């Protein structure tokens, strides 16, 4: 039974690495990673323009659907015909800043979830070992505890796999926004 449970553990947890996801850890995204347009002109602090800052904040939350955020971005751009290059520069800078701030919070949370998952794996492994050593003499309470620990681990692992996709989805959305801004110049 122990061998079966250990096969279910993902390699990063078995290796006791700090990063629990199969995807490579990318702590932040740079302009060069998402921007294919011409160089952006310096445009000052994007937070100085309250309407622009409000838009950047609104469309950068993890809960914001990419299509919905992109539609809001396009409407904003249509309302800002003058100083388009400055507006695009400020928007792109703000979007990268907000994406990276959100990404940093998510990365820290993923690391905490990974640590929790390692703890769950240790408990489940210990209980499975106890149950295996007891063999047919294992009492029902030990069997139930071992099964519960294993189910808890597997459930948390499913959540962790889903959560590990969040940084990539943020980056895809940022790429969509960058493309919209490149086309708006």
KOLSE-508169 format. One line per field, with one value per residue: residue in one letter; x, y, z of N, C-alpha, C in turn. Coordinates in steps of 0.001 Angstrom, whole numbers, plus 500000, padded with zeros to 6 digits. Example, Ala and Ser with C-alpha at 12.3 -4.5 7.8 and 13.67 -1.06 7.14 Angstrom:
resn: c(a,s)
n.c1: c(513190,512850)
n.c2: c(494310,497750)
n.c3: c(507800,507080)
ca.c1: c(512300,513670)
ca.c2: c(495500,498940)
ca.c3: c(507800,507140)
c.c1: c(513200,512900)
c.c2: c(496700,500030)
c.c3: c(507800,507870)
% end
This chain:
resn: c(x,x,x,x,x,x,x,x,x,x,x,x,x,x,x,x,x,x,x,x,x,x,x,x,x,x,x,x,x,x,x,x,x,x,x,x,x,x,x,x,x,x,x,x,x,x,x,x,x,x,x,x,x,x,x,x,x,x,x,x,x,x,x,x,x,x,x,x,x,x,x,x,x,x,x,x,x,x,x,x,x,x,x,x,x,x,x,x,x,x,x,x,x,x,x,x,x,x,x,x,x,x,x,x,x,x,x,x,x,x,x,x,x,x,x,x,x,x,x,x,x,x,x,x,x,x,x,x,x,x,x,x,x,x,x,x,x,x,x,x,x,x,x,x,x,x,x,x,x,x,x,x,x,x,x,x,x,x,x,x,x,x,x,x,x,x,x,x,x,x,x,x,x,x,x,x,x,x,x,x,x,x,x,x,x)
n.c1: c(500825,501926,503846,502152,500884,503074,503727,501745,502474,503528,506524,507890,507103,508117,510802,511127,511179,510963,509133,505980,504782,504393,504935,507495,508964,508323,509132,508473,507183,508575,508588,509694,509026,506383,505777,505671,505687,506737,509402,508435,507644,508951,506571,505932,504528,502098,500086,499352,497314,494151,491806,492952,494545,492543,491293,493418,493805,491274,491098,493125,492785,492749,490256,489061,487796,489545,488582,486554,488071,489730,487867,487057,489491,489805,487587,488365,490664,489516,488262,490345,491833,493755,497241,498007,500284,501486,499438,499248,501795,501685,499548,500556,502784,501538,499893,501794,503065,500910,500226,502574,502579,500277,500988,503196,501932,500369,502324,503627,501515,501122,503528,503150,500935,502179,503982,502156,501031,503200,503369,500905,501399,503440,502064,500104,501743,503048,500843,499959,502199,502087,499665,500332,502371,500897,499283,496932,496051,495446,493533,490180,490023,492644,492848,490786,491769,494143,493098,491529,493519,494896,492894,492466,494956,494998,492803,493604,495803,494661,493466,495774,497023,495231,495485,498132,498011,497193,499149,500041,497667,497235,499407,498824,496559,497697,499348,497378,496291,498570,498830,496519,497151,499435,498292,496842,498489)
n.c2: c(498804,501255,501758,502207,504563,506333,506451,508073,510569,513719,514468,516961,517170,514856,515334,517334,520025,523605,524789,523848,523193,521717,523278,525551,527800,531146,534082,536762,538823,540326,543309,542705,540063,539981,542040,542902,545045,548326,550106,551317,554583,556577,557336,558361,557989,555552,555524,558100,558929,558734,557468,555682,554175,553037,551406,549649,548341,547150,545350,543621,541848,538488,537343,538543,537970,537230,537993,539803,541745,542559,543712,545913,547261,547915,549626,551709,552589,553556,555756,557411,559028,561015,561592,558913,557183,557688,556922,554173,553328,553851,552212,549653,549476,549668,547395,545330,545806,545347,542713,541404,541957,540597,538049,537571,537377,535108,533173,533013,532030,529580,528330,528098,526368,524165,523477,522767,520598,518863,518293,516971,514749,513540,512848,511099,509107,508185,507169,505196,503524,502685,501293,499294,497957,496970,495217,492614,492979,495594,498164,499430,502191,503140,502309,503856,506445,506441,506104,508440,510427,509937,510447,513154,514222,513620,515096,517708,517791,517851,520370,521919,521396,522693,525321,525831,526463,529067,531306,531037,531479,534138,535292,534667,536214,538746,538786,538882,541386,542943,542525,543777,546403,546803,546809,549119,551276)
n.c3: c(500000,500778,498755,496543,497342,497459,494776,493855,494650,493460,491647,492416,495128,496224,495910,497667,497018,496984,495260,494286,491869,488592,486403,485348,487716,487422,488511,487850,485189,482378,480331,477849,477534,476783,475021,471689,470090,468878,470611,473818,474766,477445,479915,482343,485673,485818,487658,488117,486452,487173,486077,484257,485988,487582,485671,484993,487454,487752,485562,486040,488100,489361,489059,486910,483763,480782,478213,478885,480273,478185,476464,478007,478057,475324,474981,476662,475339,472981,473964,474452,472364,471953,472614,472356,472305,474762,476491,475846,476649,479411,480151,479493,481164,483668,483584,483532,485992,487804,487130,487906,490651,491483,490645,492338,494841,494403,493836,496333,497853,496588,497250,500010,500006,498877,500911,502881,501606,501533,504248,504608,503005,504465,506837,505809,504720,507029,508495,506712,506778,509466,509416,507565,508955,511083,509790,509400,511942,512292,513711,513186,513484,512911,510257,509133,509688,508174,505586,505435,505613,503262,501325,501877,501202,498411,497507,498149,496480,493966,494041,494265,491798,490071,491053,490407,487753,487607,487516,484825,483409,484094,482764,480100,479745,480128,477876,475891,476414,475858,473101,472191,472916,471349,468820,469011,468834)
ca.c1: c(500000,502811,504418,501122,500688,504242,503668,500788,503082,504226,507967,508377,506908,509068,512124,511079,511521,510115,508097,505191,504115,505140,505369,508662,508700,508684,508722,507876,507142,509138,507994,510235,508391,505021,505616,506296,505562,507892,509746,507500,508245,508704,505302,505671,503862,500760,499115,498958,496064,493231,490954,493815,494916,491358,491125,494485,493493,490064,491271,494280,492477,492661,488865,488609,487881,490423,487776,485893,489109,490176,486803,487178,490714,489525,486691,489175,491525,488680,487947,491607,492444,494928,498377,497845,501547,501664,498415,499639,502955,501238,498740,501401,503584,500632,499457,502911,503220,499818,500370,503673,502168,499347,501797,504003,501034,499965,503503,503807,500426,501417,504594,502539,500145,503133,504459,501040,500889,504281,502959,499857,502044,504151,501073,499506,502759,503240,499675,499984,503249,501557,498655,501024,503063,499893,498727,495529,495719,495158,492167,489396,490364,493884,492508,490004,492655,495042,492293,491161,494722,495184,491867,492736,496122,494628,491911,494442,496663,493830,493366,497089,497238,494426,496081,499403,497730,496797,500133,500025,496463,497490,500337,498099,495712,498597,499735,496238,496250,499702,498495,495523,497855,500297,497441,496253,499496)
ca.c2: c(500000,502411,501985,502796,505951,507121,506671,509145,511846,514319,514529,518081,516921,513825,515942,518351,521341,524684,525087,522628,523037,521101,524374,526245,529012,532404,535025,537978,538942,541600,543869,541987,538741,540076,543163,542723,546294,549226,550505,552221,555836,556846,558052,558738,557026,555206,555746,559523,559035,557967,556593,554624,553322,552259,550380,548659,547569,546358,544254,542817,540906,537111,536993,539179,537172,537860,538636,540949,542751,543078,544598,547158,547914,548501,550786,552773,553107,554335,557031,558147,559160,561891,561065,557455,556507,557821,556083,552776,553083,553801,551007,548451,549498,549358,546002,544483,545995,544670,541275,540913,542008,539487,536836,537382,536889,533745,532316,532787,531155,528242,527764,527694,525170,523078,523071,522058,519320,517994,517847,515967,513538,512912,512229,509953,508058,507628,506353,504000,502650,502081,500318,498166,497204,496272,494143,492255,493375,497032,498447,500208,503615,503365,502172,505046,507614,506338,506375,509850,511209,509747,511194,514580,514535,513589,516233,518914,517734,518297,521826,522478,521346,523777,526595,525999,527005,530480,532239,530928,532160,535578,535683,534616,537404,539882,538726,539360,542838,543519,542495,544851,547678,546900,547160,550439,552336)
ca.c3: c(500000,500865,497434,495705,497760,497064,493335,493613,494995,492332,491839,493230,496550,496626,495933,498730,496482,497491,494271,494196,490578,487500,485555,485903,488483,486775,489551,487301,483735,481923,479123,476694,477439,476238,474099,470381,469359,468926,471982,474485,475231,478867,480026,483723,486556,485339,488738,488124,485699,488016,485264,483729,487123,487952,484652,485154,488653,487517,484599,486439,489177,488852,488783,485671,482549,479787,477156,479509,480514,476897,475968,478774,477586,474004,475173,477240,474272,472062,474608,474596,471033,472031,473376,472329,472649,476211,477119,475661,477517,480800,480336,479469,482395,484770,483493,483960,487444,488507,486886,488741,492060,491664,490466,493550,495901,494062,493997,497772,498301,496068,498069,501282,499734,498679,502239,503521,500927,502012,505572,504424,502479,505588,507724,505110,504619,508372,508830,505857,507317,510692,509021,506935,510009,511893,508960,509654,513312,512317,514130,512214,513624,512164,508832,508770,509704,507017,504381,505449,505299,501839,500574,502074,500365,496993,497262,498156,495300,492851,494181,493981,490339,489502,491464,489695,486420,487689,486938,483368,482901,484216,481711,478828,479687,479913,476469,475113,476594,475143,471674,471982,472998,470174,467688,469240,468669)
c.c1: c(500864,503388,503425,500933,501858,504263,502709,501375,503779,505710,508431,508183,507865,510473,512227,511538,510536,508946,507282,504585,505017,505670,506592,508235,509221,508212,508053,507967,507698,508421,508433,509582,507028,504849,506395,506262,506828,508191,508728,508251,508004,507447,504978,504918,502426,499692,498639,497628,495044,492361,491751,494182,493742,491116,492156,494187,492306,490307,492445,493988,492374,491240,488360,488855,488691,489624,487088,486901,489585,489146,486855,488399,490466,488601,487478,490047,490734,488326,489172,492336,493723,495990,498336,499114,501776,500674,498796,500815,502543,500420,499621,502239,502723,500189,500564,503110,502157,499885,501453,503326,501223,500098,502600,503144,500652,501130,503734,502736,500655,502525,504050,501693,501047,503681,503377,500896,501988,503946,501880,500444,502776,503178,500486,500496,502970,502072,499605,501033,502755,500549,499308,501743,502082,499271,497272,495095,495382,493715,491488,489732,491627,493618,491762,490882,493592,494286,491911,492357,495050,494173,492100,493904,495722,493705,492709,495348,495908,493690,494685,497373,496468,495082,497388,499208,497450,497868,500162,498816,496609,498374,499688,497226,496557,499054,498624,496136,497370,499427,497503,496216,498792,499485,496858,497220,499381)
c.c2: c(501252,502759,502634,504263,506819,507361,507801,510517,512429,514483,515742,517846,515840,514395,517028,519716,522364,524965,523824,522322,522375,522186,525039,527498,530212,533494,536294,537944,540308,542058,543072,540624,538802,541128,542914,543994,547119,549624,551497,553446,555974,557709,558465,557655,556784,555477,557200,559751,558135,557013,555413,553648,552453,551121,549266,547761,546631,545167,543344,541829,539493,536713,537560,538260,537938,538600,539895,542083,543375,544032,545943,547956,548593,549714,551972,553407,553950,555689,557939,558227,560001,561251,559533,556739,556557,556925,554610,552434,552955,552546,549766,548365,549111,547910,545038,544590,545216,543160,540707,540947,540843,538165,536548,536840,535433,532776,532014,531849,529724,527569,527307,526435,523956,522567,522290,520669,518341,517449,516777,514650,512799,512182,510982,508797,507381,506718,505087,503008,501931,500994,499080,497307,496392,495115,493880,492633,494866,497263,499385,501700,503952,503289,503410,506295,507605,506649,507844,510728,511105,510517,512691,515026,514616,514745,517539,518953,518204,519821,522492,522477,522466,525128,526866,526574,528510,531421,532203,531618,533677,536063,535637,535845,538650,539932,539225,540880,543523,543586,543591,546204,547869,547343,548561,551573,553048)
c.c3: c(500000,499496,496504,496052,497318,495563,492995,493910,493771,492658,492648,494721,497040,496757,496999,498230,497019,496557,493996,492824,489544,486544,486179,486677,487713,487748,489028,485784,483372,480661,477899,476498,476761,475153,472815,469552,469429,470366,472547,474988,476729,479000,481449,484466,486095,486390,488812,487415,486395,487204,484708,484848,487569,486961,484835,486348,488401,486599,484939,487558,488598,488456,487457,484482,481498,478720,477683,479746,479218,476301,476697,478316,476238,474115,475724,476155,473274,472656,474742,473259,471076,472912,473468,472771,474165,476964,477025,476575,478973,481076,480412,480739,483595,484765,483917,485466,488219,488330,487807,490229,492376,491604,491739,494696,495648,494245,495481,498310,497815,496869,499420,501095,499530,500004,502982,502908,501344,503391,505498,503911,503593,506517,507065,505012,505970,508753,507980,506345,508575,510351,508407,507978,510845,511110,509275,511066,513414,512731,513125,512284,512830,510659,508348,508711,508494,505719,504295,505074,503814,500979,500689,501211,498897,496623,497198,496928,494061,492865,493824,492481,489653,489812,490729,488289,486442,487148,485406,482754,483008,483070,480331,478667,479446,478455,475557,475206,475819,473648,471329,471988,471808,468951,467806,468959,467367)
% end
